[in-house]
Amino acid sequence: MTNNRYSYEIKLEAVRLLNEGVPGKTICRLLGLKSDGLIYTWRKHVRNNEYYRLNQQPGKQYKYNKGNLELPNDVRKDIEVQQMKEELAVVKKYFIKEGLW
């Protein structure tokens, strides 16, 4: 059993077709994909603006900004700011729940 590798363009095309309402199984037949579960994972990455994840090789770790090194500095800074905002939102919810805010 071998791992299939798909190009960045195929992944984006699969996500585009899925967003247009084409069923996942049909997309698999059209583009020669192994599973429709891949498409839903790719769509999640696109929705989260994590396009670098579509370029990374299979088996790479995606945590801790390991894929962000390939991105331009301004995009990387925007991602870091967004992560900090999300972390602050969690802390704020905790303080409100505990009555400390």
Phi and psi in radians as a Rosetta constraint file:
Dihedral C 1 N 2 CA 2 C 2 CIRCULARHARMONIC -1.911 0.35
Dihedral N 2 CA 2 C 2 N 3 CIRCULARHARMONIC 2.696 0.35
Dihedral C 2 N 3 CA 3 C 3 CIRCULARHARMONIC -1.441 0.35
Dihedral N 3 CA 3 C 3 N 4 CIRCULARHARMONIC 2.303 0.35
Dihedral C 3 N 4 CA 4 C 4 CIRCULARHARMONIC -1.559 0.35
Dihedral N 4 CA 4 C 4 N 5 CIRCULARHARMONIC 2.463 0.35
Dihedral C 4 N 5 CA 5 C 5 CIRCULARHARMONIC -2.055 0.35
Dihedral N 5 CA 5 C 5 N 6 CIRCULARHARMONIC 2.334 0.35
Dihedral C 5 N 6 CA 6 C 6 CIRCULARHARMONIC -2.068 0.35
Dihedral N 6 CA 6 C 6 N 7 CIRCULARHARMONIC 2.528 0.35
Dihedral C 6 N 7 CA 7 C 7 CIRCULARHARMONIC -1.255 0.35
Dihedral N 7 CA 7 C 7 N 8 CIRCULARHARMONIC 2.820 0.35
Dihedral C 7 N 8 CA 8 C 8 CIRCULARHARMONIC -1.020 0.35
Dihedral N 8 CA 8 C 8 N 9 CIRCULARHARMONIC -0.715 0.35
Dihedral C 8 N 9 CA 9 C 9 CIRCULARHARMONIC -1.149 0.35
Dihedral N 9 CA 9 C 9 N 10 CIRCULARHARMONIC -0.690 0.35
Dihedral C 9 N 10 CA 10 C 10 CIRCULARHARMONIC -1.122 0.35
Dihedral N 10 CA 10 C 10 N 11 CIRCULARHARMONIC -0.714 0.35
Dihedral C 10 N 11 CA 11 C 11 CIRCULARHARMONIC -1.109 0.35
Dihedral N 11 CA 11 C 11 N 12 CIRCULARHARMONIC -0.783 0.35
Dihedral C 11 N 12 CA 12 C 12 CIRCULARHARMONIC -1.143 0.35
Dihedral N 12 CA 12 C 12 N 13 CIRCULARHARMONIC -0.675 0.35
Dihedral C 12 N 13 CA 13 C 13 CIRCULARHARMONIC -1.126 0.35
Dihedral N 13 CA 13 C 13 N 14 CIRCULARHARMONIC -0.708 0.35
Dihedral C 13 N 14 CA 14 C 14 CIRCULARHARMONIC -1.099 0.35
Dihedral N 14 CA 14 C 14 N 15 CIRCULARHARMONIC -0.740 0.35
Dihedral C 14 N 15 CA 15 C 15 CIRCULARHARMONIC -1.152 0.35
Dihedral N 15 CA 15 C 15 N 16 CIRCULARHARMONIC -0.707 0.35
Dihedral C 15 N 16 CA 16 C 16 CIRCULARHARMONIC -1.066 0.35
Dihedral N 16 CA 16 C 16 N 17 CIRCULARHARMONIC -0.805 0.35
Dihedral C 16 N 17 CA 17 C 17 CIRCULARHARMONIC -1.103 0.35
Dihedral N 17 CA 17 C 17 N 18 CIRCULARHARMONIC -0.703 0.35
Dihedral C 17 N 18 CA 18 C 18 CIRCULARHARMONIC -1.108 0.35
Dihedral N 18 CA 18 C 18 N 19 CIRCULARHARMONIC -0.716 0.35
Dihedral C 18 N 19 CA 19 C 19 CIRCULARHARMONIC -1.192 0.35
Dihedral N 19 CA 19 C 19 N 20 CIRCULARHARMONIC -0.410 0.35
Dihedral C 19 N 20 CA 20 C 20 CIRCULARHARMONIC -1.438 0.35
Dihedral N 20 CA 20 C 20 N 21 CIRCULARHARMONIC -0.094 0.35
Dihedral C 20 N 21 CA 21 C 21 CIRCULARHARMONIC 1.789 0.35
Dihedral N 21 CA 21 C 21 N 22 CIRCULARHARMONIC 0.107 0.35
Dihedral C 21 N 22 CA 22 C 22 CIRCULARHARMONIC -1.313 0.35
Dihedral N 22 CA 22 C 22 N 23 CIRCULARHARMONIC 2.298 0.35
Dihedral C 22 N 23 CA 23 C 23 CIRCULARHARMONIC -1.078 0.35
Dihedral N 23 CA 23 C 23 N 24 CIRCULARHARMONIC 2.618 0.35
Dihedral C 23 N 24 CA 24 C 24 CIRCULARHARMONIC -1.044 0.35
Dihedral N 24 CA 24 C 24 N 25 CIRCULARHARMONIC -0.721 0.35
Dihedral C 24 N 25 CA 25 C 25 CIRCULARHARMONIC -1.122 0.35
Dihedral N 25 CA 25 C 25 N 26 CIRCULARHARMONIC -0.648 0.35
Dihedral C 25 N 26 CA 26 C 26 CIRCULARHARMONIC -1.157 0.35
Dihedral N 26 CA 26 C 26 N 27 CIRCULARHARMONIC -0.710 0.35
Dihedral C 26 N 27 CA 27 C 27 CIRCULARHARMONIC -1.083 0.35
Dihedral N 27 CA 27 C 27 N 28 CIRCULARHARMONIC -0.707 0.35
Dihedral C 27 N 28 CA 28 C 28 CIRCULARHARMONIC -1.043 0.35
Dihedral N 28 CA 28 C 28 N 29 CIRCULARHARMONIC -0.753 0.35
Dihedral C 28 N 29 CA 29 C 29 CIRCULARHARMONIC -1.166 0.35
Dihedral N 29 CA 29 C 29 N 30 CIRCULARHARMONIC -0.735 0.35
Dihedral C 29 N 30 CA 30 C 30 CIRCULARHARMONIC -1.150 0.35
Dihedral N 30 CA 30 C 30 N 31 CIRCULARHARMONIC -0.746 0.35
Dihedral C 30 N 31 CA 31 C 31 CIRCULARHARMONIC -1.761 0.35
Dihedral N 31 CA 31 C 31 N 32 CIRCULARHARMONIC -0.076 0.35
Dihedral C 31 N 32 CA 32 C 32 CIRCULARHARMONIC 1.304 0.35
Dihedral N 32 CA 32 C 32 N 33 CIRCULARHARMONIC 0.616 0.35
Dihedral C 32 N 33 CA 33 C 33 CIRCULARHARMONIC -1.506 0.35
Dihedral N 33 CA 33 C 33 N 34 CIRCULARHARMONIC 2.715 0.35
Dihedral C 33 N 34 CA 34 C 34 CIRCULARHARMONIC -1.369 0.35
Dihedral N 34 CA 34 C 34 N 35 CIRCULARHARMONIC -0.667 0.35
Dihedral C 34 N 35 CA 35 C 35 CIRCULARHARMONIC -2.584 0.35
Dihedral N 35 CA 35 C 35 N 36 CIRCULARHARMONIC 2.566 0.35
Dihedral C 35 N 36 CA 36 C 36 CIRCULARHARMONIC -1.387 0.35
Dihedral N 36 CA 36 C 36 N 37 CIRCULARHARMONIC -0.232 0.35
Dihedral C 36 N 37 CA 37 C 37 CIRCULARHARMONIC -1.111 0.35
Dihedral N 37 CA 37 C 37 N 38 CIRCULARHARMONIC -0.536 0.35
Dihedral C 37 N 38 CA 38 C 38 CIRCULARHARMONIC -1.043 0.35
Dihedral N 38 CA 38 C 38 N 39 CIRCULARHARMONIC -0.736 0.35
Dihedral C 38 N 39 CA 39 C 39 CIRCULARHARMONIC -1.109 0.35
Dihedral N 39 CA 39 C 39 N 40 CIRCULARHARMONIC -0.712 0.35
Dihedral C 39 N 40 CA 40 C 40 CIRCULARHARMONIC -1.179 0.35
Dihedral N 40 CA 40 C 40 N 41 CIRCULARHARMONIC -0.614 0.35
Dihedral C 40 N 41 CA 41 C 41 CIRCULARHARMONIC -1.158 0.35
Dihedral N 41 CA 41 C 41 N 42 CIRCULARHARMONIC -0.766 0.35
Dihedral C 41 N 42 CA 42 C 42 CIRCULARHARMONIC -1.094 0.35
Dihedral N 42 CA 42 C 42 N 43 CIRCULARHARMONIC -0.686 0.35
Dihedral C 42 N 43 CA 43 C 43 CIRCULARHARMONIC -1.118 0.35
Dihedral N 43 CA 43 C 43 N 44 CIRCULARHARMONIC -0.656 0.35
Dihedral C 43 N 44 CA 44 C 44 CIRCULARHARMONIC -1.076 0.35
Dihedral N 44 CA 44 C 44 N 45 CIRCULARHARMONIC -0.733 0.35
Dihedral C 44 N 45 CA 45 C 45 CIRCULARHARMONIC -1.112 0.35
Dihedral N 45 CA 45 C 45 N 46 CIRCULARHARMONIC -0.725 0.35
Dihedral C 45 N 46 CA 46 C 46 CIRCULARHARMONIC -1.153 0.35
Dihedral N 46 CA 46 C 46 N 47 CIRCULARHARMONIC -0.733 0.35
Dihedral C 46 N 47 CA 47 C 47 CIRCULARHARMONIC -1.085 0.35
Dihedral N 47 CA 47 C 47 N 48 CIRCULARHARMONIC -0.574 0.35
Dihedral C 47 N 48 CA 48 C 48 CIRCULARHARMONIC -1.571 0.35
Dihedral N 48 CA 48 C 48 N 49 CIRCULARHARMONIC 0.176 0.35
Dihedral C 48 N 49 CA 49 C 49 CIRCULARHARMONIC 0.974 0.35
Dihedral N 49 CA 49 C 49 N 50 CIRCULARHARMONIC 0.674 0.35
Dihedral C 49 N 50 CA 50 C 50 CIRCULARHARMONIC -1.881 0.35
Dihedral N 50 CA 50 C 50 N 51 CIRCULARHARMONIC 0.993 0.35
Dihedral C 50 N 51 CA 51 C 51 CIRCULARHARMONIC -1.092 0.35
Dihedral N 51 CA 51 C 51 N 52 CIRCULARHARMONIC -0.483 0.35
Dihedral C 51 N 52 CA 52 C 52 CIRCULARHARMONIC -1.065 0.35
Dihedral N 52 CA 52 C 52 N 53 CIRCULARHARMONIC -0.450 0.35
Dihedral C 52 N 53 CA 53 C 53 CIRCULARHARMONIC -1.219 0.35
Dihedral N 53 CA 53 C 53 N 54 CIRCULARHARMONIC -0.398 0.35
Dihedral C 53 N 54 CA 54 C 54 CIRCULARHARMONIC -1.305 0.35
Dihedral N 54 CA 54 C 54 N 55 CIRCULARHARMONIC -0.365 0.35
Dihedral C 54 N 55 CA 55 C 55 CIRCULARHARMONIC -1.623 0.35
Dihedral N 55 CA 55 C 55 N 56 CIRCULARHARMONIC -0.321 0.35
Dihedral C 55 N 56 CA 56 C 56 CIRCULARHARMONIC -1.265 0.35
Dihedral N 56 CA 56 C 56 N 57 CIRCULARHARMONIC 2.623 0.35
Dihedral C 56 N 57 CA 57 C 57 CIRCULARHARMONIC -1.235 0.35
Dihedral N 57 CA 57 C 57 N 58 CIRCULARHARMONIC 2.674 0.35
Dihedral C 57 N 58 CA 58 C 58 CIRCULARHARMONIC -1.040 0.35
Dihedral N 58 CA 58 C 58 N 59 CIRCULARHARMONIC 2.464 0.35
Dihedral C 58 N 59 CA 59 C 59 CIRCULARHARMONIC 1.566 0.35
Dihedral N 59 CA 59 C 59 N 60 CIRCULARHARMONIC -0.076 0.35
Dihedral C 59 N 60 CA 60 C 60 CIRCULARHARMONIC -1.333 0.35
Dihedral N 60 CA 60 C 60 N 61 CIRCULARHARMONIC 2.601 0.35
Dihedral C 60 N 61 CA 61 C 61 CIRCULARHARMONIC -1.422 0.35
Dihedral N 61 CA 61 C 61 N 62 CIRCULARHARMONIC 2.353 0.35
Dihedral C 61 N 62 CA 62 C 62 CIRCULARHARMONIC -1.778 0.35
Dihedral N 62 CA 62 C 62 N 63 CIRCULARHARMONIC -0.169 0.35
Dihedral C 62 N 63 CA 63 C 63 CIRCULARHARMONIC -1.377 0.35
Dihedral N 63 CA 63 C 63 N 64 CIRCULARHARMONIC 2.857 0.35
Dihedral C 63 N 64 CA 64 C 64 CIRCULARHARMONIC 1.058 0.35
Dihedral N 64 CA 64 C 64 N 65 CIRCULARHARMONIC 0.619 0.35
Dihedral C 64 N 65 CA 65 C 65 CIRCULARHARMONIC 1.033 0.35
Dihedral N 65 CA 65 C 65 N 66 CIRCULARHARMONIC 0.491 0.35
Dihedral C 65 N 66 CA 66 C 66 CIRCULARHARMONIC -1.160 0.35
Dihedral N 66 CA 66 C 66 N 67 CIRCULARHARMONIC -0.494 0.35
Dihedral C 66 N 67 CA 67 C 67 CIRCULARHARMONIC -1.520 0.35
Dihedral N 67 CA 67 C 67 N 68 CIRCULARHARMONIC -0.185 0.35
Dihedral C 67 N 68 CA 68 C 68 CIRCULARHARMONIC -1.315 0.35
Dihedral N 68 CA 68 C 68 N 69 CIRCULARHARMONIC -0.236 0.35
Dihedral C 68 N 69 CA 69 C 69 CIRCULARHARMONIC -1.137 0.35
Dihedral N 69 CA 69 C 69 N 70 CIRCULARHARMONIC -0.439 0.35
Dihedral C 69 N 70 CA 70 C 70 CIRCULARHARMONIC -1.414 0.35
Dihedral N 70 CA 70 C 70 N 71 CIRCULARHARMONIC -0.255 0.35
Dihedral C 70 N 71 CA 71 C 71 CIRCULARHARMONIC -1.447 0.35
Dihedral N 71 CA 71 C 71 N 72 CIRCULARHARMONIC 2.715 0.35
Dihedral C 71 N 72 CA 72 C 72 CIRCULARHARMONIC -1.105 0.35
Dihedral N 72 CA 72 C 72 N 73 CIRCULARHARMONIC 2.734 0.35
Dihedral C 72 N 73 CA 73 C 73 CIRCULARHARMONIC -1.018 0.35
Dihedral N 73 CA 73 C 73 N 74 CIRCULARHARMONIC -0.742 0.35
Dihedral C 73 N 74 CA 74 C 74 CIRCULARHARMONIC -1.149 0.35
Dihedral N 74 CA 74 C 74 N 75 CIRCULARHARMONIC -0.664 0.35
Dihedral C 74 N 75 CA 75 C 75 CIRCULARHARMONIC -1.195 0.35
Dihedral N 75 CA 75 C 75 N 76 CIRCULARHARMONIC -0.709 0.35
Dihedral C 75 N 76 CA 76 C 76 CIRCULARHARMONIC -1.088 0.35
Dihedral N 76 CA 76 C 76 N 77 CIRCULARHARMONIC -0.720 0.35
Dihedral C 76 N 77 CA 77 C 77 CIRCULARHARMONIC -1.138 0.35
Dihedral N 77 CA 77 C 77 N 78 CIRCULARHARMONIC -0.705 0.35
Dihedral C 77 N 78 CA 78 C 78 CIRCULARHARMONIC -1.074 0.35
Dihedral N 78 CA 78 C 78 N 79 CIRCULARHARMONIC -0.699 0.35
Dihedral C 78 N 79 CA 79 C 79 CIRCULARHARMONIC -1.130 0.35
Dihedral N 79 CA 79 C 79 N 80 CIRCULARHARMONIC -0.753 0.35
Dihedral C 79 N 80 CA 80 C 80 CIRCULARHARMONIC -1.108 0.35
Dihedral N 80 CA 80 C 80 N 81 CIRCULARHARMONIC -0.713 0.35
Dihedral C 80 N 81 CA 81 C 81 CIRCULARHARMONIC -1.112 0.35
Dihedral N 81 CA 81 C 81 N 82 CIRCULARHARMONIC -0.744 0.35
Dihedral C 81 N 82 CA 82 C 82 CIRCULARHARMONIC -1.101 0.35
Dihedral N 82 CA 82 C 82 N 83 CIRCULARHARMONIC -0.721 0.35
Dihedral C 82 N 83 CA 83 C 83 CIRCULARHARMONIC -1.114 0.35
Dihedral N 83 CA 83 C 83 N 84 CIRCULARHARMONIC -0.691 0.35
Dihedral C 83 N 84 CA 84 C 84 CIRCULARHARMONIC -1.140 0.35
Dihedral N 84 CA 84 C 84 N 85 CIRCULARHARMONIC -0.698 0.35
Dihedral C 84 N 85 CA 85 C 85 CIRCULARHARMONIC -1.083 0.35
Dihedral N 85 CA 85 C 85 N 86 CIRCULARHARMONIC -0.731 0.35
Dihedral C 85 N 86 CA 86 C 86 CIRCULARHARMONIC -1.126 0.35
Dihedral N 86 CA 86 C 86 N 87 CIRCULARHARMONIC -0.708 0.35
Dihedral C 86 N 87 CA 87 C 87 CIRCULARHARMONIC -1.132 0.35
Dihedral N 87 CA 87 C 87 N 88 CIRCULARHARMONIC -0.722 0.35
Dihedral C 87 N 88 CA 88 C 88 CIRCULARHARMONIC -1.129 0.35
Dihedral N 88 CA 88 C 88 N 89 CIRCULARHARMONIC -0.615 0.35
Dihedral C 88 N 89 CA 89 C 89 CIRCULARHARMONIC -1.112 0.35
Dihedral N 89 CA 89 C 89 N 90 CIRCULARHARMONIC -0.678 0.35
Dihedral C 89 N 90 CA 90 C 90 CIRCULARHARMONIC -1.149 0.35
Dihedral N 90 CA 90 C 90 N 91 CIRCULARHARMONIC -0.771 0.35
Dihedral C 90 N 91 CA 91 C 91 CIRCULARHARMONIC -1.110 0.35
Dihedral N 91 CA 91 C 91 N 92 CIRCULARHARMONIC -0.724 0.35
Dihedral C 91 N 92 CA 92 C 92 CIRCULARHARMONIC -1.082 0.35
Dihedral N 92 CA 92 C 92 N 93 CIRCULARHARMONIC -0.761 0.35
Dihedral C 92 N 93 CA 93 C 93 CIRCULARHARMONIC -1.067 0.35
Dihedral N 93 CA 93 C 93 N 94 CIRCULARHARMONIC -0.691 0.35
Dihedral C 93 N 94 CA 94 C 94 CIRCULARHARMONIC -1.111 0.35
Dihedral N 94 CA 94 C 94 N 95 CIRCULARHARMONIC -0.821 0.35
Dihedral C 94 N 95 CA 95 C 95 CIRCULARHARMONIC -1.072 0.35
Dihedral N 95 CA 95 C 95 N 96 CIRCULARHARMONIC -0.701 0.35
Dihedral C 95 N 96 CA 96 C 96 CIRCULARHARMONIC -1.129 0.35
Dihedral N 96 CA 96 C 96 N 97 CIRCULARHARMONIC -0.745 0.35
Dihedral C 96 N 97 CA 97 C 97 CIRCULARHARMONIC -1.100 0.35
Dihedral N 97 CA 97 C 97 N 98 CIRCULARHARMONIC -0.685 0.35
Dihedral C 97 N 98 CA 98 C 98 CIRCULARHARMONIC -1.458 0.35
Dihedral N 98 CA 98 C 98 N 99 CIRCULARHARMONIC -0.056 0.35
Dihedral C 98 N 99 CA 99 C 99 CIRCULARHARMONIC 1.324 0.35
Dihedral N 99 CA 99 C 99 N 100 CIRCULARHARMONIC 0.382 0.35
Dihedral C 99 N 100 CA 100 C 100 CIRCULARHARMONIC -1.669 0.35
Dihedral N 100 CA 100 C 100 N 101 CIRCULARHARMONIC -0.072 0.35
